[in-house]
């Protein structure tokens, strides 16, 4: 199962801008076998593909802005093919689209994009934050609206455990709504102190309040292909590498309990 554990490279955005190849090599040495792409960070797609080949790192999908998904589609598809992934997920929404009219536009546009790319074998999906659970569209949460299929058309969910918890909802209860339709899960832990807000409430996997064992059990029973760890910020003296070492070690311990 450890081959399914992946690093969300947004967490290492600063390190990647300084030394993309060196950062990937260090993560591979730590034991990680996959990464989720999140921008080129000033590098060429070809150079990134070369270091992925050198280290043997697999790619657990790509996080892409909505603007790039819709307006730079050819290059996004090229990068996906170059990196060996066909999973393209919207990473977030700009604030101006976080309203009823915006959610309608987002769903319509992304379903149209999925229609174009599904025939090429790509899966188009959506990564949540907390705000989709705090807004309403058609008397349901904006998240439920975005994920509701239209006939045989749908977006793949990529549930982020931290942001669901941040919205004061049990992450497992959301994940369980999508049996066999969640190829990628975002694992992110939250400190138990409810007085803390983002980003201070971020925690390394296994050190916070979220119970990941039933989440991993569900994923293994429902075809989840990647468990992507995202940290956003590290408050440890050893920085993000120390955070990911802790998360990796704790995931290995959880794996033993499955």
N, C-alpha and C positions, 0 to 999 in steps of 0.2 A: 504493500500500500504506500510505502514511503515515496515511490516514484510519482505518486499523485500530488504530493505536497509541492507547492509552487510559491514563488516570491512575487508580490505585486511591485513592479519596479518604480511605481510612483513614490514608494517609501524611500527609495535611494536616488531621488531626482537630483539632489545636489552632488552626490558622489559620482553619478553617471555623467554629469556635465563636466566634471573634472577628469575622470578616468573611467570611461565606459568599460573598456576591456578588462582593466584591473579589478573593477568591482564585480563583474560577472565571474572572473576567475576565483575571486575570494569566496563568493557565494557557493560556487561549485566545490571548492575545497572544503567548505563547511559541511557539505553533504546534500545540498539542494540539487535537484535534478531538472527543475523546470522554473521558468519565469513567465510572468504575464507582462506583455509589453504595454508601455504607457508613454508614448512619444519617443522621438529619436534623440532628444536632448542634445541637439547640435551635431549629431553624427549622421553619416550616410547610412541608408538602409543596407547597402552592400557591406559596409564595414561591420555593422551589427551582426548581419547574417554570418560573416566570417568568424567572429568570436563565438557565436553560438555553435557553429560547426566545430571549432577548435576545442571547446569545452564539453561538447556533447549535450548542452542544455536544450531541452525541449521548450516549446512555447505554448503556454496555457491560455491561449486567446490574446486578444488585443483590446485595450481600453482606448477609445477614440472619442473625440468631441463630436457632438451632434453636427456642428458645422462641417467638420472634415468628412463625416459619414455621408452627408448630403451633397456637399459641394466639392469634395476632393476624392470622390469614390474610386476612381481608377487607380490613384496612387495608394489608397488604403488597401484595395484588393491586391495590388502588386506587392505591397509590404507583407500582407498575409501569406501570399504564395511563397514569397522569399523566405519568410520566417517559419514556414511549415505549419500554419494554422489557418483554419477557416471559421474561427469564432471572432466576431466583431461585436463589441458591446459598447453602448453609449455610456460614457463614464459619469456624466452628470448633466444637469440642465442649467443654463444661465438663469438668473433670478427673474428676468423679464418673461420667461416662459413658465414660471411656477404659478400658474393661474388656470382657470377652467379653459379659456380660449387657447392658452399655450399647450396644455396637455392634449387637447384635441388635435392641434397641429402636429405635435410630436408623434402621437400615435399614428395618425394618417401618413405622415412622412416616412416613419420607420417601417410601417407595414408595406408601403410602396417600395421602399428600398429592399426589404426582405423578398418581395416578389421578384425583383430584379436579380438578387444574388443567390436565392435558394437553388435556382437551376444550375448554378456553378458549384453547388455543394457548400456554400457558406451558411452559417447560422448567425442571425442578427438578434441581439439581445439588449437588455437594459439592466444597469447596475443602480440600485436604489440608494437614497440617503433617507433621512428622517422626514423630509418635507412632503414626500408623496403620501405619507400616512396621515398627515395633518391637514390635507386639503380634500375637497369633495368635488366629484364630477358625476352627474347623474345619480345622486344619492348613494354613492359608494366612494370609498377612498380613491384618490387619484392613482394610487398604486394598483388597486384592483381594476380600475378603469383601463390603465395601460396594459395590464396583463390579460384582460378578458379577451378571448379569441373572437374574431369576426369570421364566422364560418370556419374554414380550415386555415385561416391566416392567424398567426400569433407571433409574439415576441418571446424569446427565451428569457426567463428570469435568471438573474444572478444575485441572489439574496446576500446582502451584507449584514452579518449578524450584529455588529456593533450598532449600526444605524437603526435597525429594527428595535433593538433594546433601548436605544436612545429615545425612540418614540413611545417607550413604555409598553411594548408588545413583546411577547415571548417569541424569539426568533424561530424556534422549532415549529410553532403554530403556523407561521407564514410559510416556511419551507415545505411543510407537509401538504400544502395545497397543490404542489406541482410534482406529483409522482412521475418519474421517468421523463421529466422535461427540464431538468436542471443540470446541464453538463458541467457547470462551474459554480462553485460555492465560494463566497468570500468569508474567510474566518478572521474576525477581529474581536478582541476581548475588551471588556469595560470594567474599570475599578468598581468595587462594591459601594464606595462612598457616594451617595446620591446627591451630595452637595456639589460635587465636581461636574463641570461641563466640558464640552469639547474645546481644546484637545487634551486638557489635563486628565480627563477620565479614561484616556486610552491606556490599555494594559497589554502586556505580552500574553500570548496564548497560554492558558493554564494558570495565570496569576490573578485573574479577575473574577467576575461574577457569572459569566456565561458557562453553562454546562455543555461542553462540546462532544461528549461521548455519545449521547443520543443523536446528535446532529450527524456525526460520522457514521453511526450505525444506519441512519436513514439514507445517507448518501450511498453507502455500499449496497444497500438493498434497492436503490432506485437509479442506478446507472450514472452517478456522478463521476466525472472523469478527472476533475481537478479540484483540489482544495487550496485556494489561493490565500495566503496570509498577507494582510495589509496592516501596516502600523501607523502610517501618516507622520507621526512624530515619536521620537524617542526621548525620554527624560533620564536615561541612564548615562553614567560617566563614560561607558564604552560606546555610546552612540547606537546607531541603527544596527551595526553588526552584532553588538551584544544583545540587543532586543531580539534579533532573528535567531541567534544561537539559542536563547531561552525558549523561544516559540518552537523551534525545531526539536529541541530535546523533549519538550512536553508533548509534542505531537507524536513522537516516537513512543513515549510512555502510554499515550492514549491508544495507539495502534495495538499495543500488546494486550489491551483489555477488550478488543473487539472479538 
